[in-house]
């Protein structure tokens, strides 16, 4: 296959996500498979600015498939938000003789990639690596499935103690401004309700749902709160519910950063592997300024600006199911 691209740089940026290592491995091995050189850029955009860039080989990515986090390290780079910072980054990009950049990260990282590639007009391709699943142009982002499994596993354990003491638990999960982790872990964990940023649930409707559960002799209750939800934190909501339902013994658990860690699930490893290879094959075939994703099990390239700006809706069918099952 003919290609103009001989040297590819790859970085991981923003919040880490399980499966980022699998994506880097796929990028590295696909480059080498297609006779291209590949360079690891350490600590996200900071590595480009500070010239922390090293050539990788097939063995550089041995034994990382099953590891959470990212061996390339990640960072939130304030300097890259400035024109001066991006100029430095481009200087190092040219100095290393790189022809294209692969960015593994979330919407912030892609916003940076979009600006950078338009300023200096070079091929950039994004791979969606974020536990939040908040990117259009792909059904799933890398890390989302693992994060949901981690949250659901924690909810299962919380339920054991909730039922032993007939308690009401408010469990806060991650997801930034999106409710994808909340919805999935709520259905998977059998929660009585979930409060997500995308829906205007009121405190009254939550209290009504909980009253109904109590009337139906529900022995334990778990309510999932998405971190970005409009009613406040799990602690705020628990406090307000306590004023209304004094017969409940209420507890709060904020799952926090545990949701970012751990060995990626098979779904995340396969997704990361497919997207990593597709990113390189896309670059070879002239794709640029786009994000590679998977929709209905097919590889899709979406303009990066569209992937960032398009709102990804929650699946209403999942709400309907959750409502039926929480009686
Ligand atoms: P996650 O949502 O999983 O945390 P993310 O990629 O959205 O991942 P951010 O912290 O939002 O994480 O962004 C990562 C980095 O992308 C920032 O630290 C910054 O270096 C770069 N970036 C974000 N927005 C911009 C922007 N407007 N201009 C230039 N760079 C940006």
Boltz pocket constraint, residues with backbone or C-beta under 6 A from the ligand:
constraints:
  - pocket:
      binder: B
      contacts: [[A, 13], [A, 14], [A, 15], [A, 16], [A, 45], [A, 75], [A, 76], [A, 77], [A, 78], [A, 80], [A, 81], [A, 82], [A, 105], [A, 106], [A, 107], [A, 108], [A, 109], [A, 110], [A, 111], [A, 112], [A, 113], [A, 115], [A, 129], [A, 130], [A, 131], [A, 132], [A, 176]]
      max_distance: 6.0
